[in-house]
């Protein structure tokens, strides 16, 4: 500072001072020193006019006006990590002298190198038949380069489709059924009713990636006859084995073995043991029945003494595959339906028989009950007069004249039972008919009196037998004028 007057001036000592920082100017372009698939090394040059002390360098990338920080530090050489393979980046440098004193330089292009592809998705099913499957797929989610080819892998898998008796299963070898640049393929030559697994592998110039296995099951077909079954025997047993005779191609319902058109086996196993009882020649035939149809073998003649004979000729429509539907009478629902229907009819028949057996139809009364009016005593015994008398029997030409009641007494334990022997005198009727109906009436009278008196012991039964003996000896019937000529057996 100078102080000046008219006489002169005086100056102060000098004092040193420094201005504050400002954003640097002339920030340069980064230099790519090294690059790989996922990283790069860049060099940073100082700004042409730093306008302060540059305390921080940042490396960023620009993608559609979006800036992404890749690295920062004070070093003039920085390594960029986490880059994507086979990707184009635009990178630049930002230099800072203070917290808000930063400036960015121009950007430059950076290409990372290719890498093996990654994240391949499984193939998708399009069309499925019994012998083929068509699938399609996309390129990997991260191709990491140019996909130049793809492979479709195929193998048989476990477990197989269900069967009544599970069989042993082993995974088959992996086959390459397609190689090329297409994104779909139709796999043929498969077996019906089988399970397969498919996988896709895609390649670029750096390597390949494969998807997970996806399982598919082919549709079913009617069974096929493949080869004759084997028959052998020893001294006691004849055995058959048809393990490789059929290609099932569907869910097995049953095997049927017939001998001379007679069924000897039905089941799920592929072998049979039969007791050897004679030396006669046997004719065997095996039939395979599945959900999709049936197939039969030619008839094989086998003699335990001489062995196998020639195959019998079989009509073309009976040998091999039979696509006709299974007979309805062999279906389970048909058998159950008719079994229930048979049980229902049997129940109705038993009910009718029991109703007929238990129904005790009362016999037609030979006369209505007699109403007693008065009692008179005569020399021959008590005599009863009745008010009304109905028709005796269902014979229109019999005219009733009068009734006479005779009584006898038997001792039945502590019971005294009066057993009347009622006899009828007819004016006109066949003596045999009159005797038959009178005897039947006497027997019914005895039974009714025993029941009404409650007599059910052995002595009362003995008394009833005495009465029947009395009737048979005609001790009372001989008093009836019309019954004198009755045969003794009545």
Secondary structure by P-SEA (a helix, b strand, c coil): cccccccccccccbbbbbbbbccccbbbbbbbcccccccbbbbbbccccccccccccccccccccbbbbcccccccbbbbccccccbbbbbbbbbbcccccccccbbbbbbbbbccccbbbbbbbccccccbbbbbbbccccccccccbbbbbbbbbccccccccccbbbbccccccccccccbbbbccccccbbbbbbbbbbcccccccccbbbbbbbbccccccbbbbbcccccbbbbbccccccccccccbbbbbccccccccccccbbbbbbccccbbbbbbbbbcccccccccbbbbbccccccccccccccccccccccccccccaaaaaaaaaaaaaaaaaaaaaaaaaaaccccccccccbbbbcccccccccbbbbbcccccccccccccccbbbbbbbbbbcccbbbbbbbbbbbbccccaaaaaaaaaaaaaaaaaaaaaaaccccaaaaaaaaaaaaaaaaccccccccccccccccc
